[in-house]
Amino acid sequence: MITILNDNFSQLNTFLHEKSFSKIFILVDENTHEYCLPILLGNMETDLGFEILEIEAGEEMKNIQTANQLWEILTEMQADRKALVINLGGGVITDMGGFVASTYKRGIQFINIPTTLLSMCDASIGGKTGIDLMHYKNMVGTFAFPEQIFIFPKFLETLPFKELRSGFAEMLKHGLIADKNHWDQLIQIRKLEAETVIPHIQTSMNIKQDVVDKDFHEQNIRKTLNFGHTIGHAVESLCLQQGNPILHGEAVAMGMIAEAHLAYLENLISEADASVIIENVQRYYPYLDINDFKDEDITALLLNDKKNTDRKINFSLLSGIGSCTYDHQCSQENILESLSFYRKLNNA
């Protein structure tokens, strides 16, 4: 259940009052500790004891070592099965916190309070938790729903522009795969800022939730949420491997451009639709230089994508603006051509 919080967090306080939790553990990174935790604590009304668990910010912290540290802390602080974990942060925090909570003592309850646009519209919704394995994104994880998701849109006012732009990529994706009207409204936004984006968050969240409700374990339609992510995740993983991590939305934007062209090459969308998609994504996102990455390095990661079966790369590709296919297997020639197409955009 997703709840939009009012300014005094009364819905959260009612939730805490009605449940019989033994103790609260609030997971933050150093950014949400500084900018968001004071707002939460200033409005949270409970007699329960609570502890703050802080990790460093960044995708590179989403690993088994961090998870192990958090399990050890929960054990040392005698967290029992009635404890509650509050994940206050972006996608790394909600992915990591959900994974730790869903595995500790075979599962304790957790809620998500996302603080970034990416986590509000995407990462915190859907019951996917996970950590990275080596440089492979979200390779280890669980399907586990939070008890609740509480959204406080004003947290977006604390975000750097790059983080806001990163989350906007997932909103564009939601429109492209499921709702042309949502896409059309989003591309009317001339200046990305909290004020212009907030009115569209509910629609984006509803699209994600609707897809998840239809296919929780990602057997069919939920795979469409991976549009832009097959190539995007590969590039994101290579950047992480090089020690030069990029924001998830930057990788997804690059992936959507390449995969829109790939959908055209596979005769799924018209050249005109591909051009409209590519030109509009380019308006918001700078070119991501992938010239240092060899085709074979990218395709090696594509072959390890979680959606694959029998060593065949399964793409989720658009069949129009507002509709998407899944389990689409492309020719190797077209995959390489889509990467070549993206590289050439830097010189266009």
Sequence and secondary structure as in RCSB ss.txt:
>XXXX:A:sequence
MITILNDNFSQLNTFLHEKSFSKIFILVDENTHEYCLPILLGNMETDLGFEILEIEAGEEMKNIQTANQLWEILT
EMQADRKALVINLGGGVITDMGGFVASTYKRGIQFINIPTTLLSMCDASIGGKTGIDLMHYKNMVGTFAFPEQIF
IFPKFLETLPFKELRSGFAEMLKHGLIADKNHWDQLIQIRKLEAETVIPHIQTSMNIKQDVVDKDFHEQNIRKTL
NFGHTIGHAVESLCLQQGNPILHGEAVAMGMIAEAHLAYLENLISEADASVIIENVQRYYPYLDINDFKDEDITA
LLLNDKKNTDRKINFSLLSGIGSCTYDHQCSQENILESLSFYRKLNNA
>XXXX:A:secstr
 EEE  TT HHHHHHHHHS  S EEEEEEHHHHHHTHHHHHHH   SS EEEEEE  SGGG SHHHHHHHHHHHH
HTT  TT EEEEEESHHHHHHHHHHHHHGGG  EEEEEE SHHIIIIITSSSEEEEEETTEEEEEEEE   S EE
E GGGGGGS HHHHHHHHHHHHHHHHHH HHHHHHHTT  S SHHHHGGGHHHHHHHHHHHHHH TT SSGGGGG
GTTHHHHHHHHHHHHHTT    HHHHHHHHHHHHHHHHHHTTSS HHHHHHHHHHHHHHS     TTS HHHHHH
HHTT TT BTTB  B  EEETTEE  SB   HHHHHHHHHHHHHGGG 
